[in-house]
């Protein structure tokens, strides 16, 4: 029996656990990345572990999220991250160098390597044949210290691509088609592996768009083979020496198979407020547009920018539309500045933003009240744009540019014949905005620079014998990390200050939650299906930890968030029967007796006693030997410190 590409890379990196489907395995991590919204906490955690120098082949700290410096907080965080990077052996991508995933694909990613990043869209690296996984900051800190990263040996889904995309149909439409078929929870516990003759027709930037938005499936990661197309991309980046041909065996066995004829795909959009609420342009109809934003780690490549410039050339943005464009990296911005494409965009009336995440995480460019905003981004969760009633549609750059000119949602196929867009034979290479770490012999001379907004990791404690508390909050299905811990220009600067940022926890759902939870001292949260989908932000676990949350009981969890809860020492529980969700309400007094003894004994089924309603509810607490020990210790930080002592 042959191996899939995913299995080949994972098998070569397994350092702990039996390589059997469904088992937990620990894999060696070759590379890590952080961004500034999650990086400060990750580096505080790395310091707490006590390892003096990173042990990975390459670790990179990016500044791309909190670049709107309306106060001292973001600038202080950037200075802190830069000093930690210099001291501990981490490369530092300075503000303005670009979005982490775009830059890492261009300059650092290597086929066949493993990468984890403290950002859920790290799977972008799968576009060049990496196993690239989004993770919590503490997992990244442990990997930088030389520890393994643990995942459940995933199911592997083969997406067989045939045919070729039609004129003005984009890679964005491909991943929207996958989302339409599988949904935002269809990839949980799975890796999406793209195969077939259609793969050869897609450029590396197109592949990266598809793997990037695989995060919206809830998938562990997504991956393309490393082939001649990959080699040409790396040659153009002066990195041909890192290329390796990688593909699945012809007789590889997959758990599931999806067949997609690229030639049958049509332009589509994800409608409010979920990436899987996908409809064709024809199904949506004539929709008046107020704003268009082009960029993000999904669609900000050089090729994306060139297509947008072609569409805008000699024309003017509709008077009722605000068009903002953010090239994904300094490399892209340099190249479109040099070849005139940037001037074309400016002439058309586009507002040019810096090479950063910007509007995608609510950092500026919020739409008008109730406004329709077409975005080439990856998420359209309610309120994420910074406007609570904003109507966000996810579209391709081609559709976005065409619609910016007409003022309504426009099928780009109306543009007529499409020219052939060629990948550059040589990208402009200038890594002067990436600072190298200090040599080992000089690291002790480097001072760590801490601002007043940087606070320590929240206090943790070993799991108690019994949990007795109230339900402080009950929520429904598909709660995102944006619900739990909102982003945006006002809140993101508090990412290194858990006491301050916790005051915004769950305020999207219930403005009184932070005060109520803190007053109760300890409590649990009850939720529905796919709880914690979206971003990898561990703050969605750390803020509840600070507010005294001891357990979260839901119908099902999103992968990264469940891992982050365990890392924070918060007990992750699921209903045995989803109907029991109705037997527990906000404010109910609950008890979980002998919880420590039961978990120590390896029991996977516990009992939650609802004292208010007088009912007993069976729940699952499925922990492996390692995650069991993490929960018992009070979290991954405590567990790691104890392990290092041993």
HELIX and SHEET records of a PDB file:
HELIX    1   1 UNK A    5  UNK A   13  1                                   9    
HELIX    2   2 UNK A   36  UNK A   49  1                                  14    
HELIX    3   3 UNK A   72  UNK A   88  1                                  17    
HELIX    4   4 UNK A  100  UNK A  107  1                                   8    
HELIX    5   5 UNK A  120  UNK A  128  5                                   9    
HELIX    6   6 UNK A  137  UNK A  144  1                                   8    
HELIX    7   7 UNK A  171  UNK A  182  1                                  12    
HELIX    8   8 UNK A  197  UNK A  201  5                                   5    
HELIX    9   9 UNK A  204  UNK A  212  1                                   9    
HELIX   10  10 UNK A  213  UNK A  217  5                                   5    
HELIX   11  11 UNK A  228  UNK A  236  1                                   9    
HELIX   12  12 UNK A  240  UNK A  242  5                                   3    
HELIX   13  13 UNK A  262  UNK A  264  5                                   3    
HELIX   14  14 UNK A  281  UNK A  284  1                                   4    
HELIX   15  15 UNK A  302  UNK A  312  1                                  11    
HELIX   16  16 UNK A  330  UNK A  339  1                                  10    
HELIX   17  17 UNK A  341  UNK A  348  1                                   8    
HELIX   18  18 UNK A  358  UNK A  361  5                                   4    
HELIX   19  19 UNK A  397  UNK A  406  1                                  10    
HELIX   20  20 UNK A  412  UNK A  415  5                                   4    
HELIX   21  21 UNK A  440  UNK A  445  5                                   6    
HELIX   22  22 UNK A  481  UNK A  484  1                                   4    
HELIX   23  23 UNK A  492  UNK A  494  5                                   3    
HELIX   24  24 UNK A  498  UNK A  501  1                                   4    
HELIX   25  25 UNK A  502  UNK A  504  5                                   3    
HELIX   26  26 UNK A  513  UNK A  520  1                                   8    
HELIX   27  27 UNK A  539  UNK A  546  1                                   8    
HELIX   28  28 UNK A  559  UNK A  567  1                                   9    
HELIX   29  29 UNK A  578  UNK A  583  5                                   6    
HELIX   30  30 UNK A  595  UNK A  600  1                                   6    
HELIX   31  31 UNK A  625  UNK A  633  1                                   9    
HELIX   32  32 UNK A  636  UNK A  645  1                                  10    
SHEET    1   A 3 UNK A  14  UNK A  16  0                                        
SHEET    2   A 3 UNK A  24  UNK A  27 -1                                        
SHEET    3   A 3 UNK A 149  UNK A 152 -1                                        
SHEET    1   B 6 UNK A 131  UNK A 134  0                                        
SHEET    2   B 6 UNK A 114  UNK A 117  1                                        
SHEET    3   B 6 UNK A  31  UNK A  35  1                                        
SHEET    4   B 6 UNK A  58  UNK A  62  1                                        
SHEET    5   B 6 UNK A  91  UNK A  93  1                                        
SHEET    6   B 6 UNK A 434  UNK A 435 -1                                        
SHEET    1   C 4 UNK A 221  UNK A 224  0                                        
SHEET    2   C 4 UNK A 190  UNK A 195  1                                        
SHEET    3   C 4 UNK A 155  UNK A 162  1                                        
SHEET    4   C 4 UNK A 256  UNK A 261  1                                        
SHEET    1   D 2 UNK A 268  UNK A 270  0                                        
SHEET    2   D 2 UNK A 278  UNK A 280 -1                                        
SHEET    1   E 5 UNK A 351  UNK A 352  0                                        
SHEET    2   E 5 UNK A 322  UNK A 325  1                                        
SHEET    3   E 5 UNK A 291  UNK A 294  1                                        
SHEET    4   E 5 UNK A 372  UNK A 375  1                                        
SHEET    5   E 5 UNK A 391  UNK A 394  1                                        
SHEET    1   F 8 UNK A 467  UNK A 474  0                                        
SHEET    2   F 8 UNK A 523  UNK A 526  1                                        
SHEET    3   F 8 UNK A 549  UNK A 554  1                                        
SHEET    4   F 8 UNK A 571  UNK A 575  1                                        
SHEET    5   F 8 UNK A 615  UNK A 620 -1                                        
SHEET    6   F 8 UNK A 605  UNK A 610 -1                                        
SHEET    7   F 8 UNK A 589  UNK A 592 -1                                        
SHEET    8   F 8 UNK A 467  UNK A 474 -1                                        
END                                                                             
